[in-house]
């Protein structure tokens, strides 16, 4: 396997005391029991996990501190980056429907590592998979007004949706052509039945029809709670066929995926999944797309 410099486009480091969704009593989550990661996950541990995997840069994605601590989280990430050189970019949190959204985004944009915003708006009929309060948050005029501020600072938006929300996601991208969107976790294909695949393909094609939409090939063990080539490879191959390699990027979703695998196994399985692509395409997926989108 030829060594290609790799950017981990989606990982989390955290302090347990700041994570309300992890630090309280364990409750059902989309990724199953998580006692093993209810602890500090430091940048040093992340670097040790990635050793030998050609990871040369990384992008941190917000971890749901209390909403009032959105700036504090980003400032903490910046301090880690300043001290260690890692991570190289940050997708911070902002509630785009909040009255003070414009001011928060202005503050976040002043931090050198900030490249984008993630607010998880995925909704599912299964309460365990649900994050947003309702499925059509992206249609809310207040929320859309908040999204519009991202273009003022050249910030991208990490769009996390299920198949049923993808048509609305495509409409959103069409209505905001000056905002770059990155689809989280390859569109979160939770239903591997023929019907589930058909719905996912339809939604992904709708999203890909908008040139400002890209896709992150991350979190592919979320719904099977395992690192499996037979699951990862077809999702990756179809996503790349729909979007093209220059709109796709690798992400580990560590340490969540650490619940069922180690980084080297995840990385090698990912590399096996893209082995059929040209070297140019592989380089785009592993490095080029992330470098361009996150300016690292």
C-alpha positions as CSV (number, residue, x, y, z in Angstrom):
1,X,0.0,0.0,0.0
2,X,1.6,3.2,-1.2
3,X,2.1,5.8,1.5
4,X,0.0,8.9,0.9
5,X,0.0,11.9,3.2
6,X,-3.3,11.9,5.0
7,X,-5.5,14.5,6.6
8,X,-7.9,13.2,9.3
9,X,-10.9,15.3,8.4
10,X,-13.0,14.4,11.4
11,X,-11.8,13.6,14.9
12,X,-12.6,14.8,18.5
13,X,-10.4,15.4,21.5
14,X,-12.2,16.1,24.7
15,X,-12.2,16.8,28.4
16,X,-14.7,14.6,30.1
17,X,-15.9,17.3,32.5
18,X,-17.0,19.5,29.6
19,X,-19.1,16.9,27.8
20,X,-22.6,16.8,29.1
21,X,-23.6,14.1,26.6
22,X,-20.8,11.8,27.9
23,X,-20.2,12.6,31.5
24,X,-23.6,11.9,33.0
25,X,-25.2,8.5,33.4
26,X,-24.8,6.4,30.3
27,X,-27.9,6.7,28.1
28,X,-28.7,5.0,24.8
29,X,-26.7,6.6,22.0
30,X,-26.5,6.0,18.2
31,X,-23.1,4.3,18.7
32,X,-24.1,2.0,21.5
33,X,-22.6,1.6,25.0
34,X,-19.7,4.1,25.4
35,X,-18.3,3.6,28.9
36,X,-14.8,3.0,27.3
37,X,-14.6,6.6,26.1
38,X,-16.1,8.3,29.0
39,X,-12.8,9.8,29.9
40,X,-10.3,12.4,28.7
41,X,-9.1,11.9,25.1
42,X,-6.1,14.0,24.6
43,X,-4.2,15.1,21.5
44,X,-1.3,13.0,22.7
45,X,-3.4,9.9,22.7
46,X,-4.8,10.8,19.3
47,X,-1.3,11.2,17.9
48,X,-0.3,7.8,19.4
49,X,-3.4,6.2,17.9
50,X,-2.5,7.5,14.4
51,X,1.2,6.5,14.6
52,X,2.3,4.7,11.4
53,X,-0.8,5.8,9.5
54,X,0.7,8.7,7.5
55,X,-1.6,11.2,9.2
56,X,0.1,14.6,8.8
57,X,-2.8,17.0,9.6
58,X,-6.1,16.8,11.4
59,X,-9.4,18.7,11.7
60,X,-11.3,18.7,15.0
61,X,-15.1,18.7,15.0
62,X,-17.1,20.1,18.0
63,X,-18.2,17.7,20.7
64,X,-21.3,19.3,22.2
65,X,-20.2,21.2,25.2
66,X,-23.1,23.1,26.8
67,X,-24.4,25.6,24.2
68,X,-23.3,28.5,26.4
69,X,-19.7,27.1,26.2
70,X,-19.5,27.1,22.4
71,X,-16.8,29.8,22.3
72,X,-15.0,28.3,25.3
73,X,-14.7,25.0,23.4
74,X,-13.3,26.7,20.4
75,X,-10.9,28.7,22.5
76,X,-9.7,25.6,24.2
77,X,-9.2,23.8,20.9
78,X,-7.2,26.8,19.7
79,X,-5.0,26.6,22.8
80,X,-4.2,23.0,22.1
81,X,-3.4,23.8,18.5
82,X,-1.2,26.7,19.6
83,X,0.7,24.5,22.1
84,X,1.1,21.4,20.0
85,X,0.5,22.2,16.4
86,X,-2.5,19.8,16.4
87,X,-5.3,20.0,15.3
88,X,-4.8,22.1,12.3
89,X,-8.4,23.3,11.9
90,X,-11.6,23.4,13.9
91,X,-15.3,23.0,13.0
92,X,-16.8,24.9,16.0
93,X,-20.4,24.9,17.3
94,X,-23.0,27.6,17.0
95,X,-26.8,27.5,17.4
96,X,-27.7,29.1,14.1
97,X,-31.2,30.0,15.3
98,X,-30.0,31.8,18.4
99,X,-30.4,35.5,18.7
100,X,-26.7,36.1,19.4
101,X,-25.6,33.8,16.5
102,X,-24.0,36.6,14.5
103,X,-21.9,37.8,17.4
104,X,-20.7,34.3,18.2
105,X,-19.8,33.5,14.6
106,X,-17.8,36.7,14.5
107,X,-15.9,35.7,17.6
108,X,-15.3,32.2,16.4
109,X,-14.0,33.4,13.1
110,X,-11.3,35.4,14.8
111,X,-9.7,32.2,16.2
112,X,-7.0,31.2,13.6
113,X,-8.1,27.5,13.6
114,X,-11.8,28.1,12.9
115,X,-12.8,26.8,9.4
116,X,-16.4,25.9,9.8
117,X,-19.5,25.3,12.0
118,X,-21.3,22.1,13.0
119,X,-24.7,22.1,14.4
120,X,-26.1,18.6,14.4
121,X,-29.6,18.7,12.8
122,X,-30.1,15.1,12.0
123,X,-33.5,13.7,12.8
124,X,-34.8,10.2,12.7
125,X,-38.0,8.3,13.6
126,X,-35.8,6.2,15.9
127,X,-35.3,8.3,19.1
128,X,-31.9,6.8,19.7
129,X,-30.7,8.1,16.3
130,X,-32.3,11.5,16.7
131,X,-30.5,14.7,17.6
132,X,-32.5,17.6,16.4
133,X,-35.9,18.5,18.0
134,X,-37.7,18.3,14.6
135,X,-36.7,17.2,11.1
136,X,-37.0,20.4,9.2
137,X,-34.8,22.8,11.2
138,X,-33.0,23.8,8.1
139,X,-36.3,25.4,6.8
140,X,-36.6,27.7,9.8
141,X,-36.1,31.4,8.7
142,X,-34.2,32.2,11.9
143,X,-31.9,29.3,11.4
144,X,-31.3,30.2,7.8
145,X,-30.5,33.8,8.8
146,X,-27.8,32.4,11.1
147,X,-26.4,30.2,8.4
148,X,-26.0,33.2,6.1
149,X,-23.4,34.7,8.4
150,X,-21.0,31.9,7.6
151,X,-20.4,33.3,4.1
152,X,-19.2,36.6,5.6
153,X,-16.2,34.8,7.1
154,X,-15.6,32.0,4.5
155,X,-16.7,29.3,7.0
156,X,-18.1,26.0,5.8
157,X,-21.0,24.1,7.3
158,X,-20.9,20.5,8.4
159,X,-24.3,19.2,7.4
160,X,-25.4,16.0,9.3
161,X,-28.6,14.6,8.0
162,X,-30.3,11.3,7.3
163,X,-31.6,10.2,3.9
164,X,-35.1,11.6,4.5
165,X,-33.6,15.1,5.1
166,X,-31.3,15.1,2.0
167,X,-33.8,16.7,-0.4
168,X,-34.1,19.6,2.0
169,X,-30.3,19.6,2.4
170,X,-29.9,20.0,-1.4
171,X,-32.5,22.8,-1.4
172,X,-30.5,24.5,1.4
173,X,-27.2,24.3,-0.6
174,X,-29.0,25.7,-3.7
175,X,-30.3,28.6,-1.7
176,X,-26.9,29.4,-0.1
177,X,-24.5,29.0,-3.0
178,X,-21.8,31.0,-1.2
179,X,-21.6,28.5,1.7
180,X,-19.6,25.3,1.3
181,X,-21.3,22.2,2.8
182,X,-19.7,19.0,4.0
183,X,-22.0,16.1,4.5
184,X,-21.1,14.2,7.7
185,X,-20.5,10.5,7.8
186,X,-21.2,9.8,4.2
187,X,-24.9,10.6,4.6
188,X,-25.4,8.3,7.6
189,X,-26.7,5.2,5.9
190,X,-28.3,3.4,8.8
191,X,-30.6,1.1,6.8
192,X,-28.6,-1.4,4.7
193,X,-31.7,-3.0,3.2
194,X,-32.4,-2.5,-0.5
195,X,-35.0,0.1,0.4
196,X,-32.5,1.9,2.6
197,X,-29.8,2.0,-0.1
198,X,-32.3,3.3,-2.6
199,X,-33.4,6.2,-0.4
200,X,-29.7,7.0,0.4
201,X,-28.7,7.0,-3.2
202,X,-31.6,9.2,-4.2
203,X,-30.7,11.7,-1.5
204,X,-27.0,11.7,-2.1
205,X,-27.6,12.3,-5.8
206,X,-29.8,15.3,-4.9
207,X,-27.0,16.7,-2.7
208,X,-24.3,16.1,-5.3
209,X,-26.3,18.1,-7.8
210,X,-25.3,21.2,-5.9
211,X,-21.6,22.0,-6.6
212,X,-21.0,23.5,-3.1
213,X,-21.7,20.2,-1.4
214,X,-18.9,17.7,-0.5
215,X,-19.0,14.5,1.5
216,X,-16.9,13.2,4.4
217,X,-16.3,9.5,4.5
218,X,-16.4,9.1,8.2
219,X,-18.3,7.3,10.9
220,X,-18.9,4.2,8.8
221,X,-19.0,1.9,11.7
222,X,-21.7,3.9,13.6
223,X,-24.6,1.7,12.8
224,X,-23.0,-1.7,12.8
225,X,-20.7,-1.0,15.8
226,X,-17.7,-2.6,14.0
227,X,-15.0,-1.8,11.4
228,X,-16.1,-3.9,8.5
229,X,-14.8,-3.8,4.9
230,X,-18.1,-5.2,3.6
231,X,-19.9,-2.2,5.0
232,X,-17.3,0.6,4.4
233,X,-16.3,-0.3,0.9
234,X,-19.6,-0.1,-0.9
235,X,-20.6,3.1,0.9
236,X,-17.3,4.7,0.0
237,X,-17.4,3.5,-3.6
238,X,-20.9,4.7,-4.2
239,X,-20.3,8.1,-2.6
240,X,-17.2,8.6,-4.7
241,X,-19.1,7.6,-7.8
242,X,-21.8,10.1,-7.0
243,X,-19.6,13.1,-5.9
244,X,-16.3,12.4,-7.5
245,X,-13.0,12.0,-5.5
246,X,-12.3,15.7,-5.5
247,X,-15.4,16.3,-3.4
248,X,-14.8,13.4,-0.9
249,X,-12.5,13.3,2.1
250,X,-11.4,10.8,4.7
251,X,-12.4,11.1,8.4
252,X,-11.8,8.8,11.3
253,X,-14.5,9.9,13.8
254,X,-12.0,9.0,16.6
255,X,-12.4,8.3,19.5
256,X,-16.0,7.2,18.9
257,X,-14.9,4.5,16.5
258,X,-12.4,3.4,19.2
259,X,-15.4,1.7,20.8
260,X,-15.0,-1.2,18.3
261,X,-11.6,-0.8,16.5
262,X,-8.2,0.7,16.7
263,X,-7.0,3.5,14.4
264,X,-4.6,1.4,12.4
265,X,-7.3,-1.1,11.6
266,X,-9.7,1.6,10.6
267,X,-7.2,3.3,8.4
268,X,-6.0,0.1,6.7
269,X,-9.7,-0.9,6.1
270,X,-10.4,2.5,4.6
271,X,-7.3,2.2,2.4
272,X,-8.5,-1.2,1.3
273,X,-11.9,0.3,0.5
274,X,-10.3,2.9,-1.9
275,X,-7.7,0.6,-3.4
276,X,-9.6,0.4,-6.7
277,X,-9.3,4.1,-7.3
278,X,-6.4,5.8,-9.2
279,X,-3.5,7.2,-7.1
280,X,-4.8,10.7,-8.0
281,X,-8.2,9.9,-6.7
282,X,-6.8,8.3,-3.5
283,X,-4.7,11.4,-2.9
284,X,-7.7,13.6,-3.3
285,X,-9.7,11.6,-0.8
286,X,-6.9,11.2,1.8
287,X,-5.4,14.7,1.5
288,X,-6.4,17.1,-1.3
289,X,-10.1,17.6,-0.7
290,X,-9.6,18.2,3.1
291,X,-6.6,20.5,2.5
292,X,-8.7,22.6,0.1
293,X,-11.9,22.8,2.1
294,X,-10.3,23.4,5.5
295,X,-7.3,25.5,4.1
296,X,-4.7,23.4,5.9
